Amino acid sequence: MGFPFFTAIDSLYNQGDRFSWLTDKEFARETLAGINPYSIQLVKEWPLTSKLEPKLYGPPESAITKELVEKEIGEVMTVEEDPNAEHGLKLAIQDYPFANDGLILWDAIREWVSDYVNHYYPHTSTIEDDKELQAWWTKVRTVGHGDKKDEPWWPVLNTHENLIQTLSTIIWVNSSHHAAVNFSQYGYAGYFPNRPSVARTKMPDEDPNDDEYTEFLTKPESAMLQCLPSQRLATTVMTILDVLSTHSTDEEYIADKMEPSWEEAPAIKGAFERFRGKVMELTGIIDGRNLDEGLLNRNGAGVVP
């Protein structure tokens, strides 16, 4: 691996600081706006403790304290409701693209599903008595997720609320959520030092007598280069990520196509047209937010063309 290869793909970051990916600030921004937003969880109690192997090692306390967090990002806030917010929640992190954009789209999906379910299932009994629906849900749980089929958290499709929530979740995961975590893969991980696919060396030991640790302190860039993937592996991963992040020529977009059966039912046709209109409105809102230079998590130094 040599620096010419770095230079060849460094154009991915040519709109801002080309070394922004080395900073903690950019790493944090990508956590909020990048391809793995679900790694973020609300802290409900302090001190932080690890949930890894608690039976073997006990719950060790984290070095991250409430005081440290407040010093870095200000007062620690909580979420659960805010009737004045557009999606009914007050987020602890105001500039959180996945949450802010996702919640309003979730509401639109849920409204469309509610209209659909309430039209075709006027009574609770019609949900319970729909043999095809119940057989489908049984197959989802016992075949599609056979390893989780006995978990107690599976909803029972016996109420409008359970059916609406279940269908909304499935639609959300297969559309909005998938798009958010899939199509940005090349943008964030195509430049492999920013999100390497593998580490070829172990973390340096903090033993002051360890030669590797001494070298790490002296030449951290050299230690990093030795850890990164080989040039061959990096280009292979780049190619795969490029394919995964590319839209198909026959891509279908949410709220874009009306099924023939929906057109034949005036109530459903009207509900879908309202849903389509809402999605078009939200597209404009999200595009506007993405162009707002004041929202730094959408306009960080590492934002690619």
C-alpha positions in Angstrom: 0.0 0.0 0.0 1.3 3.4 -0.9 0.3 7.0 -0.7 -0.5 7.3 -4.5 -3.5 5.0 -3.8 -4.6 7.4 -1.1 -4.3 10.3 -3.5 -6.3 8.5 -6.2 -9.4 8.2 -4.1 -8.9 11.2 -1.9 -11.2 13.1 -4.3 -14.1 11.6 -2.3 -13.4 14.3 0.3 -12.5 17.1 -2.1 -15.2 19.5 -0.9 -13.8 19.9 2.6 -10.9 19.1 4.8 -9.3 16.1 3.2 -8.2 14.8 6.6 -11.5 15.4 8.4 -12.0 11.7 8.7 -9.2 11.6 11.3 -11.1 13.8 13.8 -13.4 12.7 16.6 -15.8 15.4 15.5 -16.2 14.0 12.0 -16.5 10.5 13.5 -19.4 11.7 15.7 -21.1 13.5 12.8 -21.0 10.3 10.7 -22.5 8.4 13.6 -25.5 10.7 13.4 -25.7 11.1 9.7 -24.0 7.9 8.5 -24.9 4.3 7.8 -25.3 2.9 11.3 -27.7 5.2 13.1 -29.2 2.5 15.3 -26.0 2.3 17.3 -27.2 5.4 19.2 -29.2 4.8 22.4 -30.7 7.1 25.0 -28.8 7.0 28.3 -31.4 6.4 31.0 -29.2 6.0 34.0 -25.7 7.0 35.2 -23.0 5.7 35.5 -22.8 4.0 32.2 -22.1 0.2 32.5 -21.2 -2.4 29.9 -23.6 -5.2 29.1 -20.9 -7.4 27.6 -20.4 -10.6 29.5 -21.8 -9.3 32.8 -21.9 -12.8 34.3 -18.2 -13.3 33.9 -16.8 -9.9 34.6 -19.6 -7.9 36.3 -20.9 -4.6 34.9 -17.8 -2.4 34.7 -18.4 1.3 34.8 -17.5 3.4 31.8 -15.0 6.2 31.9 -17.6 8.4 30.2 -19.4 10.3 32.9 -22.4 12.6 32.8 -20.1 15.5 33.7 -17.8 14.7 30.8 -20.7 14.6 28.4 -22.3 17.8 29.6 -18.9 19.5 29.3 -18.6 18.5 25.7 -22.2 18.8 24.3 -24.0 20.8 26.9 -26.9 19.8 29.2 -27.9 16.2 29.0 -31.5 16.1 27.9 -34.1 13.3 27.7 -36.7 12.4 25.0 -40.6 9.7 25.6 -43.0 13.6 24.3 -43.3 17.3 22.8 -46.7 18.2 21.3 -45.1 21.2 19.6 -42.6 19.2 17.6 -43.6 18.1 14.1 -43.3 14.4 15.0 -44.4 14.7 18.6 -41.0 14.1 20.2 -38.3 16.4 21.5 -35.0 14.9 20.5 -31.9 15.1 22.8 -29.9 15.8 19.7 -31.6 18.4 17.6 -29.5 18.0 14.4 -30.1 14.2 13.9 -31.0 13.6 10.3 -32.0 10.0 10.5 -34.4 10.7 13.4 -35.7 14.1 12.3 -36.4 13.0 8.7 -37.3 9.5 9.5 -39.9 10.3 12.1 -42.0 12.5 9.8 -41.8 9.9 7.0 -42.8 7.2 9.6 -45.9 9.2 10.4 -46.8 9.4 6.7 -46.4 5.7 6.3 -48.4 4.9 9.4 -51.2 7.2 8.3 -51.4 5.5 4.9 -51.4 2.0 6.5 -54.1 3.1 9.0 -56.4 4.2 6.2 -55.8 1.0 4.4 -56.3 -1.3 7.4 -59.4 0.5 8.7 -61.0 0.3 5.2 -60.5 -3.4 4.6 -60.9 -4.5 8.2 -63.8 -2.6 9.7 -64.0 -4.8 12.8 -61.5 -6.5 14.9 -63.0 -9.9 14.2 -62.3 -9.5 10.5 -58.6 -9.3 11.3 -58.7 -12.4 13.5 -60.8 -14.3 11.0 -58.6 -13.5 7.9 -57.0 -16.9 7.5 -54.6 -15.8 4.8 -53.4 -12.9 6.9 -52.9 -15.0 10.0 -51.1 -17.8 8.0 -48.8 -15.1 6.5 -47.9 -13.8 9.9 -47.3 -17.3 11.3 -44.9 -18.0 8.4 -43.1 -14.7 9.0 -42.5 -15.6 12.7 -41.9 -19.4 12.4 -40.1 -19.7 9.0 -38.8 -16.2 8.2 -37.4 -15.8 11.8 -37.4 -19.4 13.0 -34.6 -18.7 15.4 -36.8 -16.1 17.1 -40.1 -17.9 16.8 -40.6 -18.4 20.5 -39.7 -14.9 21.7 -42.4 -13.3 23.8 -42.3 -9.9 22.1 -44.0 -11.0 18.9 -47.2 -9.0 18.5 -50.5 -10.9 17.9 -52.5 -9.7 14.9 -55.8 -9.4 16.7 -56.3 -5.7 16.8 -56.2 -2.8 14.4 -53.3 -1.2 16.3 -51.1 -4.4 16.2 -51.7 -4.9 12.5 -51.1 -1.2 11.7 -47.9 -1.1 13.7 -46.6 -4.4 12.2 -47.3 -3.4 8.6 -45.9 0.1 9.1 -42.7 -1.4 10.6 -42.2 -3.8 7.7 -42.8 -1.0 5.1 -40.4 1.3 7.0 -37.6 -1.2 7.2 -37.9 -2.1 3.5 -38.0 1.5 2.3 -36.8 4.4 4.4 -34.5 2.6 6.8 -32.9 0.4 4.1 -32.3 3.5 1.9 -30.7 5.4 4.8 -28.2 2.7 5.7 -27.6 1.2 2.3 -27.2 3.9 -0.4 -24.6 5.9 1.6 -22.2 3.0 2.0 -19.8 4.0 -0.7 -19.9 7.7 0.3 -18.7 6.8 3.9 -16.7 3.6 3.4 -15.5 3.9 -0.2 -12.6 5.9 1.2 -11.4 3.0 3.3 -9.3 4.8 5.9 -12.6 6.4 7.0 -14.3 3.1 7.5 -11.9 0.2 7.0 -13.3 -3.2 6.4 -10.7 -5.1 8.4 -7.9 -4.4 10.9 -4.7 -6.3 10.0 -2.9 -5.7 13.3 -3.9 -5.8 16.9 -4.3 -2.7 19.1 -1.0 -1.6 20.6 -0.6 -2.8 24.2 -0.3 0.0 26.7 2.6 -1.7 28.4 5.3 1.0 28.4 7.9 -1.7 27.7 6.1 -2.9 24.6 8.0 -1.9 21.4 4.8 -1.7 19.3 3.2 0.8 21.8 6.4 2.9 21.8 6.3 3.0 18.0 2.6 3.8 18.0 3.3 6.9 20.2 6.2 7.9 18.0 4.6 7.3 14.6 0.8 6.9 14.9 0.3 7.3 11.2 2.6 4.4 10.5 0.8 2.2 12.9 -2.5 3.1 11.3 -1.2 2.3 7.8 -0.1 -1.1 9.0 -3.5 -1.7 10.4 -5.5 -0.7 7.4 -6.6 -3.3 4.7 -4.2 -4.1 1.8 -4.6 -2.2 -1.4 -6.1 -5.3 -3.1 -8.7 -5.9 -0.4 -9.5 -2.2 -0.2 -10.3 -2.0 -3.9 -12.4 -5.1 -3.8 -14.5 -3.7 -1.0 -14.7 -0.4 -2.8 -16.1 -2.2 -5.8 -18.7 -4.1 -3.8 -19.8 -1.0 -1.9 -20.2 0.9 -5.2 -22.5 -1.8 -6.5 -24.5 -1.9 -3.2 -24.9 1.9 -3.2 -26.0 2.2 -6.8 -29.8 2.4 -7.6 -31.1 -0.2 -9.9 -32.5 0.8 -13.3 -35.9 -0.6 -12.4 -35.9 0.9 -8.9 -39.3 1.4 -7.3 -39.8 4.3 -5.0 -42.2 4.6 -2.1 -45.5 6.3 -2.9 -44.6 6.2 -6.6 -46.8 3.5 -8.0 -50.5 2.9 -7.4 -51.7 -0.7 -7.6 -54.6 -1.3 -10.0 -56.7 -2.7 -7.2 -56.3 0.6 -5.2 -57.6 2.6 -8.2 -60.8 0.6 -8.2 -61.5 1.5 -4.5 -62.2 5.3 -4.2 -61.4 5.4 -0.5 -58.0 3.6 -1.0 -57.2 5.6 -4.1 -57.8 8.8 -2.2 -55.7 7.6 0.8 -52.8 6.7 -1.5 -52.9 10.0 -3.3 -52.8 11.8 0.1 -49.8 9.6 1.0 -48.1 10.4 -2.3 -48.6 14.1 -1.8 -47.2 13.9 1.7 -44.1 12.1 0.5 -43.5 14.7 -2.2 -43.9 17.4 0.4 -41.4 15.7 2.8 -39.0 15.3 -0.1 -38.9 19.0 -0.5 -38.5 19.5 3.3 -35.6 17.0 3.5 -33.9 18.5 0.4 -34.1 21.9 2.0 -32.6 20.6 5.3 -29.7 19.0 3.4 -28.9 22.3 1.8 -29.0 24.2 5.1 -25.3 24.9 6.0 -26.4 25.6 9.6 -27.2 21.9 10.1 -23.6 20.7 10.5 -24.4 17.0 10.7 -25.6 17.2 7.1 -22.8 19.6 6.0 -19.6 18.3 7.8 -16.2 18.6 6.4 -16.4 15.0 5.2 -19.6 15.4 3.1 -18.9 13.9 -0.3 -20.2 15.3 -3.7 
